[in-house]
């Protein structure tokens, strides 16, 4: 069995370049989100995304969900790994991301 990233008939020690699948973005829509919810079942995960001006404060105004992604747990695990890698690279270049907005606000004062 060949290692991932190596061709079955490539000489020992030589890796073949990985190919990426072509992606058609001609019909893509972009949506900004500052709110999300993760729910699911034993078969799939549901990720819902929306926008709220209240930044974590619960009000009577409903959060308008604009996008829902449904995926298998396998796809979710691959997505988690890719997000972790992307955030790690970002923090290596730009510094630690502070999750507590109050600490970020104090730092900028």
C-alpha positions in Angstrom: 0.0 0.0 0.0 1.4 3.4 -1.0 1.8 6.2 1.6 -0.6 9.2 1.3 0.9 11.8 -1.1 3.1 9.3 -2.8 2.4 7.6 -6.1 2.3 3.8 -6.1 4.9 3.7 -8.9 7.1 6.6 -7.8 10.7 5.8 -7.0 11.4 5.3 -3.2 11.7 8.6 -1.4 10.1 10.7 -4.2 6.8 12.4 -3.5 4.4 13.3 -6.2 2.7 16.7 -5.8 -0.8 16.7 -4.3 -3.5 17.7 -6.6 -6.5 19.8 -5.4 -9.9 19.3 -6.9 -11.1 22.1 -9.1 -13.6 24.5 -7.3 -16.3 26.5 -9.1 -17.1 29.6 -7.1 -19.2 31.3 -9.8 -22.4 31.0 -7.7 -21.0 31.5 -4.2 -22.6 34.0 -1.8 -20.6 35.5 1.0 -22.3 36.0 4.4 -20.8 37.6 7.5 -21.6 35.9 10.8 -20.9 36.8 14.4 -23.2 34.1 15.9 -23.4 30.4 15.5 -25.2 27.4 17.0 -24.1 23.7 16.7 -26.7 21.0 17.1 -27.1 17.6 15.6 -28.1 14.0 15.7 -26.1 10.7 15.8 -25.9 10.9 11.9 -25.1 14.5 11.3 -24.1 17.9 12.6 -26.0 21.1 12.0 -24.2 24.4 12.0 -26.4 27.5 11.9 -25.0 31.0 11.3 -26.5 34.4 11.9 -25.9 38.0 12.7 -26.7 39.9 16.0 -25.9 43.4 17.0 -26.1 42.4 20.7 -22.7 40.6 20.8 -23.7 37.8 23.3 -26.3 39.7 25.2 -29.7 37.9 25.2 -32.5 40.2 24.2 -36.1 39.7 23.0 -35.0 40.5 19.4 -34.5 37.2 17.6 -31.2 36.3 16.0 -31.8 35.9 12.3 -30.2 32.7 11.0 -29.1 33.2 7.5 -27.1 30.0 6.7 -27.4 26.3 7.8 -24.8 23.7 7.0 -25.5 20.1 7.5 -22.6 17.7 7.5 -21.5 14.2 8.6 -19.4 13.9 11.8 -16.5 12.9 9.5 -16.7 16.1 7.5 -17.1 18.1 10.7 -13.9 16.5 12.1 -11.9 17.4 9.0 -13.3 20.9 9.1 -12.3 21.2 12.8 -8.7 20.1 11.9 -8.5 22.6 9.1 -9.9 25.5 11.2 -7.5 24.6 14.0 -4.5 24.7 11.5 -5.7 28.0 10.0 -6.1 29.7 13.4 -2.8 28.3 14.7 -1.0 29.8 11.6 -2.8 33.2 12.1 -1.7 33.3 15.8 1.9 32.4 14.9 2.0 35.4 12.5 -0.3 38.0 14.3 -0.3 36.9 17.9 -2.7 35.2 20.3 -6.4 35.8 19.7 -8.1 37.0 23.0 -11.5 35.4 23.3 -12.7 37.7 26.1 -13.9 41.0 24.4 -13.6 42.9 27.7 -9.9 42.1 27.9 -9.5 43.2 24.3 -11.3 46.4 25.0 -9.1 47.2 28.1 -5.9 46.5 26.1 -7.0 49.1 23.4 -7.9 51.8 26.0 
